[in-house]
Amino acid sequence: MSKGLSGKVALITGGAKGIGRGIALRLAQEGMHIALVDLHEDKLKATQAEIEACNVKASIFVADISQLDQVTAAIEDAYSKLGSFDVMINNAGIAQVQALNDVTPDEFRQITDINFGGVLWGIQAAAKKFQTLKQKGKIINACSIAGHEGFAMLSVYSATKFAVRALTQAAAKEYAHSGIMVNSYCPGVVGTDMWVEIDQRFSKLTGAKIGETFKKYAEGIALGRTETPDDVAALVAFLASEDADYITGQSIITDGGMVYR
Ligand SMILES: NC(=O)c1ccc[n+]([C@@H]2O[C@H](COP(=O)([O-])OP(=O)(O)OC[C@H]3O[C@@H](n4cnc5c(N)ncnc54)[C@H](O)[C@@H]3O)[C@@H](O)[C@H]2O)c1
């Protein structure tokens, strides 16, 4: 069991599926109550039932994390339903595969609003709530190996993740005096719907066969297998726990050996 998690409340954006769901289940197994935030009520309800089966409380809230007022409302909903607010996990994000020459202003705005804006508003709204409650808190953001190294055809996605790493450092410095720790997790190639989309998009743009891009990336992993949401969740549980109380401002890679920093 990770130290100091039982009975606390974590809010997870993008918690309905993929990595967010994996994090939610792991933290529920650690005894945390979970507030799930996502775009789709049906998927939220399915994950809520899985969390409640771990004998902890789970709330759901439909919100678009690119909108500050919706993120603030999600935190208030979690606090009122679950009675506390201790860990904010800014996990929701989208991928975008596009040649640099073809990136459009609309594509740029969409991914920036969600991946960069969503984390910015999540950090801001969570920090304000912790400060109002006059309590310590943890903020944990989804970054990526693409936040440490820019990848071809994933240029704007990579840029949003570099932005998350910058925000993580700046927020850690600004909020340290309030007892708020801010860190990020940087996965490699995780077998979620996001990678199904990335693979399909590469296929359309480059003519690669379906599955070929995923396989190519997987072959570059030193530990010889792709990542699971559980692998990511193990790092997040550590960062959320008291064992990580002296860590702030870091964007930690969990990728089985792909990008070395
Ligand atoms: N899958 C990977 O290989 C990988 C690698 C590195 C980093 N990441 C990051 O991890 C995070 C989760 O990725 P995933 O693989 O689970 O993706 P996913 O597509 O499987 O799930 C993402 C979830 O976020 C939600 N979401 C998207 N936009 C939203 C919005 N505006 N408001 C609220 N919810 C929204 C979706 O509905 C979905 O449930 C993302 O930030 C992603 O960039 C993923």
The ligand as an SDF file (V2000), in Angstrom:
LIG
                    3D

 44 48  0  0  0  0  0  0  0  0999 V2000
   -1.4990    6.5250  -24.6360 N   0  0  0  0  0  0  0  0  0  0  0  0
   -0.2350    6.8840  -24.6020 C   0  0  0  0  0  0  0  0  0  0  0  0
    0.6490    6.1970  -25.1620 O   0  0  0  0  0  0  0  0  0  0  0  0
    0.1890    8.1460  -23.8740 C   0  0  0  0  0  0  0  0  0  0  0  0
    1.5610    8.4160  -23.7980 C   0  0  0  0  0  0  0  0  0  0  0  0
    1.9780    9.5700  -23.1470 C   0  0  0  0  0  0  0  0  0  0  0  0
    1.0580   10.4190  -22.5730 C   0  0  0  0  0  0  0  0  0  0  0  0
   -0.2640   10.1410  -22.6620 N   0  0  0  0  0  0  0  0  0  0  0  0
   -1.1910   11.1060  -22.0620 C   0  0  0  0  0  0  0  0  0  0  0  0
   -1.9830   10.4600  -21.0830 O   0  0  0  0  0  0  0  0  0  0  0  0
   -3.2770   11.0650  -21.0270 C   0  0  0  0  0  0  0  0  0  0  0  0
   -4.3560    9.9950  -21.1760 C   0  0  0  0  0  0  0  0  0  0  0  0
   -4.1760    9.3410  -22.4180 O   0  0  0  0  0  0  0  0  0  0  0  0
   -4.9460    7.9940  -22.8390 P   0  0  0  0  0  0  0  0  0  0  0  0
   -3.9990    7.1950  -23.6280 O   0  0  0  0  0  0  0  0  0  0  0  0
   -5.6300    7.4030  -21.6700 O   0  0  0  0  0  0  0  0  0  0  0  0
   -6.0350    8.6160  -23.8480 O   0  0  0  0  0  0  0  0  0  0  0  0
   -7.5360    8.1260  -24.1910 P   0  0  0  0  0  0  0  0  0  0  0  0
   -7.8920    8.7950  -25.4540 O   0  0  0  0  0  0  0  0  0  0  0  0
   -7.6260    6.6490  -24.0860 O   0  0  0  0  0  0  0  0  0  0  0  0
   -8.3840    8.7550  -22.9810 O   0  0  0  0  0  0  0  0  0  0  0  0
   -8.4250   10.1490  -22.7920 C   0  0  0  0  0  0  0  0  0  0  0  0
   -9.6580   10.5190  -21.9880 C   0  0  0  0  0  0  0  0  0  0  0  0
   -9.6690   11.9600  -21.8710 O   0  0  0  0  0  0  0  0  0  0  0  0
  -10.9830   12.4250  -22.1640 C   0  0  0  0  0  0  0  0  0  0  0  0
  -10.9430   13.7900  -22.7010 N   0  0  0  0  0  0  0  0  0  0  0  0
  -10.4100   14.2120  -23.8730 C   0  0  0  0  0  0  0  0  0  0  0  0
  -10.6280   15.5280  -24.0470 N   0  0  0  0  0  0  0  0  0  0  0  0
  -11.3060   15.9530  -22.9400 C   0  0  0  0  0  0  0  0  0  0  0  0
  -11.8290   17.2050  -22.5380 C   0  0  0  0  0  0  0  0  0  0  0  0
  -11.7010   18.3100  -23.3050 N   0  0  0  0  0  0  0  0  0  0  0  0
  -12.4580   17.2830  -21.3450 N   0  0  0  0  0  0  0  0  0  0  0  0
  -12.6110   16.1900  -20.5700 C   0  0  0  0  0  0  0  0  0  0  0  0
  -12.1420   14.9810  -20.9030 N   0  0  0  0  0  0  0  0  0  0  0  0
  -11.5040   14.8550  -22.0770 C   0  0  0  0  0  0  0  0  0  0  0  0
  -11.5320   11.4440  -23.1990 C   0  0  0  0  0  0  0  0  0  0  0  0
  -12.9390   11.4840  -23.2610 O   0  0  0  0  0  0  0  0  0  0  0  0
  -10.9640   10.1180  -22.6860 C   0  0  0  0  0  0  0  0  0  0  0  0
  -11.8250    9.4890  -21.7710 O   0  0  0  0  0  0  0  0  0  0  0  0
   -3.3000   12.1220  -22.1310 C   0  0  0  0  0  0  0  0  0  0  0  0
   -3.0090   13.3930  -21.5940 O   0  0  0  0  0  0  0  0  0  0  0  0
   -2.1890   11.6820  -23.0620 C   0  0  0  0  0  0  0  0  0  0  0  0
   -1.6500   12.7500  -23.8100 O   0  0  0  0  0  0  0  0  0  0  0  0
   -0.7220    9.0270  -23.3030 C   0  0  0  0  0  0  0  0  0  0  0  0
  1  2  1  0
  2  3  2  0
  2  4  1  0
  4  5  1  0
  4 44  2  0
  5  6  2  0
  6  7  1  0
  7  8  2  0
  8  9  1  0
  8 44  1  0
  9 10  1  0
  9 42  1  0
 10 11  1  0
 11 12  1  0
 11 40  1  0
 12 13  1  0
 13 14  1  0
 14 15  2  0
 14 16  1  0
 14 17  1  0
 17 18  1  0
 18 19  2  0
 18 20  1  0
 18 21  1  0
 21 22  1  0
 22 23  1  0
 23 24  1  0
 23 38  1  0
 24 25  1  0
 25 26  1  0
 25 36  1  0
 26 27  1  0
 26 35  1  0
 27 28  2  0
 28 29  1  0
 29 30  1  0
 29 35  2  0
 30 31  1  0
 30 32  2  0
 32 33  1  0
 33 34  2  0
 34 35  1  0
 36 37  1  0
 36 38  1  0
 38 39  1  0
 40 41  1  0
 40 42  1  0
 42 43  1  0
M  CHG  2   8   1  16  -1
M  END
$$$$
